[in-house]
Amino acid sequence: MSTLETNLIQPATGTTLTVGASGDQITAATGVKTSFLYPAFQAYLSSAQSISDGVTTKVEIDTEDFDTGGMYDNSTNYRFTPTVAGKYMAYGSTVGYAGAVTDVVSSQVLIYKNGSYYAGSEENYNGNFIQRSYNVVTAIIDMNGSSDYLELFGYVNGNSGGGEEFSVTGGARGNIFGAYRIGT
């Protein structure tokens, strides 16, 4: 190893300055690692997903906005399995729909870690039933960088017991799932 001392590093005109290679962890003099926020992904449900009334169901988040490390499976398991250990900010949302204007009794969005409930959010409409519910969850989760994985689940309890779905209306990204590394 050697030390490079200089007052200014600039890229050549029309190019980008690159320090290190993909996946490298570069430490600044203050000890802050610039590889935080990596890996990261965000994806959304591209079309409505029919579900059973009152059954907790995995949301099949199938379309990626971005996936910096290729660690989100958007076609088979719909899960995020980061290969870098650390603390991750995970988030998700669901739009529950139950048919008629007054059909949604309650709804939930849940983040599962390794197949078990980790964090969630619930709405119960206490006799003031609605047509669509919007739920949001966030959590900071320790991931081991090898076998730990995250999934997004949802739940809709309908008043009439049929026609429930994770709804996609007007092309909006209401059903989303994402995570990014925030530290060690």
C-alpha positions as CSV (number, residue, x, y, z in Angstrom):
1,M,0.0,0.0,0.0
2,S,1.1,3.6,-0.6
3,T,-0.3,7.0,0.2
4,L,-1.4,9.4,-2.5
5,E,-1.2,13.1,-1.5
6,T,-2.6,15.8,-3.7
7,N,-4.7,18.9,-3.6
8,L,-7.1,18.2,-6.4
9,I,-8.4,15.2,-8.4
10,Q,-10.6,15.9,-11.4
11,P,-12.0,13.7,-14.1
12,A,-11.1,14.3,-17.7
13,T,-13.5,16.4,-19.6
14,G,-16.7,14.5,-20.4
15,T,-15.9,11.5,-18.1
16,T,-16.7,10.3,-14.6
17,L,-14.2,10.0,-11.8
18,T,-14.4,6.4,-10.4
19,V,-12.7,5.4,-7.1
20,G,-12.6,1.7,-6.5
21,A,-14.7,-1.0,-8.2
22,S,-18.3,-2.1,-7.7
23,G,-18.7,-3.5,-4.2
24,D,-15.5,-2.0,-2.8
25,Q,-15.8,-0.4,0.6
26,I,-13.9,2.9,0.8
27,T,-13.2,4.5,4.2
28,A,-12.8,8.3,4.5
29,A,-10.3,9.8,6.9
30,T,-13.1,10.3,9.5
31,G,-14.0,6.6,9.5
32,V,-17.3,7.1,7.6
33,K,-17.8,4.4,5.0
34,T,-19.1,5.6,1.7
35,S,-20.7,2.2,0.9
36,F,-23.7,2.9,3.1
37,L,-27.0,3.0,1.3
38,Y,-25.7,0.0,-0.7
39,P,-27.3,-2.4,-1.5
40,A,-30.7,-0.9,-2.0
41,F,-33.9,-1.7,-3.9
42,Q,-37.4,-0.4,-4.5
43,A,-40.1,-2.3,-6.4
44,Y,-43.9,-2.0,-6.9
45,L,-46.9,-4.2,-7.8
46,S,-47.6,-3.6,-11.5
47,S,-51.2,-5.0,-11.6
48,A,-53.9,-5.9,-9.1
49,Q,-53.3,-9.1,-7.1
50,S,-56.5,-11.0,-6.0
51,I,-56.3,-12.3,-2.5
52,S,-58.6,-14.3,-0.1
53,D,-60.7,-12.4,2.5
54,G,-59.0,-12.2,5.9
55,V,-55.9,-14.1,4.9
56,T,-52.4,-12.7,5.4
57,T,-50.9,-12.9,1.8
58,K,-47.4,-12.2,0.4
59,V,-47.6,-9.2,-1.9
60,E,-46.1,-10.2,-5.3
61,I,-44.1,-7.0,-5.8
62,D,-42.9,-7.6,-9.4
63,T,-41.5,-4.5,-11.0
64,E,-38.2,-2.9,-9.8
65,D,-37.7,0.9,-9.8
66,F,-34.0,0.1,-8.9
67,D,-32.0,-2.8,-7.4
68,T,-28.4,-1.7,-6.9
69,G,-27.0,-5.1,-6.0
70,G,-29.4,-7.4,-7.8
71,M,-30.5,-8.8,-4.5
72,Y,-34.3,-8.5,-4.8
73,D,-36.1,-11.4,-6.5
74,N,-39.1,-9.8,-8.4
75,S,-40.3,-13.0,-10.1
76,T,-40.2,-16.0,-7.9
77,N,-40.0,-15.5,-4.2
78,Y,-40.5,-11.7,-4.1
79,R,-37.9,-11.3,-1.4
80,F,-34.8,-9.2,-0.6
81,T,-31.7,-11.2,0.4
82,P,-28.8,-8.7,0.8
83,T,-25.3,-10.1,0.7
84,V,-23.9,-7.3,2.8
85,A,-24.4,-7.5,6.6
86,G,-25.7,-4.5,8.5
87,K,-28.7,-2.5,9.5
88,Y,-31.3,-1.9,6.8
89,M,-34.1,0.6,6.6
90,A,-37.0,-1.4,5.2
91,Y,-40.4,0.0,4.1
92,G,-43.5,-1.1,2.4
93,S,-47.1,-0.1,1.7
94,T,-50.3,-1.8,0.5
95,V,-53.5,-0.6,-1.0
96,G,-56.3,-3.0,0.1
97,Y,-59.6,-3.1,-1.8
98,A,-62.8,-5.0,-1.1
99,G,-65.3,-4.2,-3.8
100,A,-68.1,-2.0,-2.6
101,V,-67.7,1.5,-1.2
102,T,-68.2,0.2,2.4
103,D,-66.5,-3.2,2.3
104,V,-63.0,-2.8,4.0
105,V,-63.4,-3.7,7.7
106,S,-59.6,-3.8,8.5
107,S,-56.3,-4.1,6.7
108,Q,-52.6,-4.6,7.4
109,V,-49.2,-4.4,5.9
110,L,-46.4,-6.5,7.4
111,I,-42.7,-7.0,6.9
112,Y,-41.5,-10.6,7.4
113,K,-37.9,-11.5,8.2
114,N,-36.9,-15.1,7.4
115,G,-40.6,-16.1,7.1
116,S,-41.8,-14.6,10.4
117,Y,-43.6,-11.4,11.3
118,Y,-41.1,-8.6,12.1
119,A,-43.1,-5.3,11.9
120,G,-46.4,-4.1,10.6
121,S,-49.2,-1.5,10.6
122,E,-53.0,-2.1,10.9
123,E,-56.1,-0.1,10.3
124,N,-59.5,-1.0,11.7
125,Y,-62.4,1.0,10.5
126,N,-64.7,0.3,13.5
127,G,-68.0,0.3,11.7
128,N,-67.0,3.1,9.3
129,F,-66.1,0.8,6.5
130,I,-64.3,2.1,3.4
131,Q,-63.6,0.9,-0.2
132,R,-59.7,1.2,-0.2
133,S,-57.3,1.1,2.7
134,Y,-53.7,2.5,2.6
135,N,-51.2,1.0,5.0
136,V,-47.5,1.9,5.5
137,V,-44.7,0.2,7.5
138,T,-41.1,1.1,8.2
139,A,-38.5,-0.7,10.3
140,I,-34.8,-0.9,10.9
141,I,-33.7,-4.5,10.7
142,D,-30.4,-6.3,11.3
143,M,-29.4,-8.5,8.3
144,N,-26.6,-11.1,8.4
145,G,-25.5,-10.7,4.8
146,S,-25.9,-14.3,3.9
147,S,-29.2,-16.1,4.7
148,D,-31.5,-13.3,6.1
149,Y,-34.3,-12.2,3.8
150,L,-37.3,-9.8,3.9
151,E,-40.8,-10.1,2.3
152,L,-43.9,-7.9,2.2
153,F,-47.3,-9.3,3.3
154,G,-50.7,-7.7,3.4
155,Y,-54.2,-8.5,4.8
156,V,-57.6,-7.2,3.9
157,N,-60.8,-8.1,5.8
158,G,-63.8,-7.4,3.7
159,N,-67.4,-6.9,4.9
160,S,-68.9,-9.1,2.2
161,G,-66.2,-11.7,2.2
162,G,-65.2,-11.6,-1.5
163,G,-63.4,-9.6,-4.2
164,E,-60.5,-8.5,-2.0
165,E,-57.2,-7.5,-3.7
166,F,-54.1,-5.4,-3.4
167,S,-55.3,-2.7,-5.7
168,V,-53.5,-0.7,-8.4
169,T,-55.4,2.3,-9.4
170,G,-54.5,4.9,-12.0
171,G,-51.0,3.5,-12.4
172,A,-50.0,4.7,-8.9
173,R,-47.3,2.9,-7.0
174,G,-49.4,2.2,-3.9
175,N,-48.1,-1.2,-3.2
176,I,-44.3,-0.8,-2.8
177,F,-41.5,-2.5,-1.0
178,G,-37.9,-1.3,-0.5
179,A,-34.9,-1.4,1.7
180,Y,-31.4,0.1,1.9
181,R,-28.4,-0.4,4.1
182,I,-27.8,2.4,6.7
183,G,-24.9,1.1,8.6
184,T,-23.1,-1.8,10.4
